[in-house]
């Protein structure tokens, strides 16, 4: 009982921290976005003026980096901006067919096998936000498998909730990595903002759900996403 209460308190504290950080992030993004747009605009003008000249090569990395930073800014906005859920009823099995197709595109040059085992479940939620949640987790699993392995999506109804497990046969994580997994800007990868899993955690919390993680080094990782079915399906 005490351990369960402690875990609930920790979840609440984490959610509140994400809200505060999100508000701060939106403010910073607005300060960065305008000068970034100006830099990109002037660089595009210069490229046209220098087209065909040797100096044009100096403009290309500027435009490349502004594109990359624009992507970072968009990630920050998605993480920080408060938004209302646009709830609809949708079929979870068909939804996961779509997630797997996108996962296959991302993993096109790999030998990763995808497996789906999902009951015929109707869930009420924001389909676009949940797509972002599950796709972020799937991409994380693909990246952990180093080009080969198996990724499984298993979903079942449990009373008034749906429990989905995303399992991979990848590298696995140690306790320190698991502890920091959903911390904004934390990443062990050379590229990326470290916001994908923080966004996933936020979306789960917005839906009244949560994400649990089980992992060991060399034994793969399981993400367990627990979401309420919604008032329409709770009976």
Buried (B, 14 or more C-beta within 10 A) or exposed (E): EEEEEEEEEEEEEBBEEBBEBBEEBBEEBEEBBEEBEEBBEEBEEBBEEBEEEEEBEEBEEBBEBBEEBBEBBEBBBBBBEEEEBEBEEBEBBEBBEEBBEBBBEBBEEBEBEBEBEBEEBBBBBBBEBBBBBBBBBBBBBBBBBEEEBBBBBBBEBEEEBBBBBBBBBBBBBEEEBBEBBBBBBBBEEEEBBBBBBBBBBBBBBBBEBBBEBBBEEEEBBBBBBBBBBBEEBEE
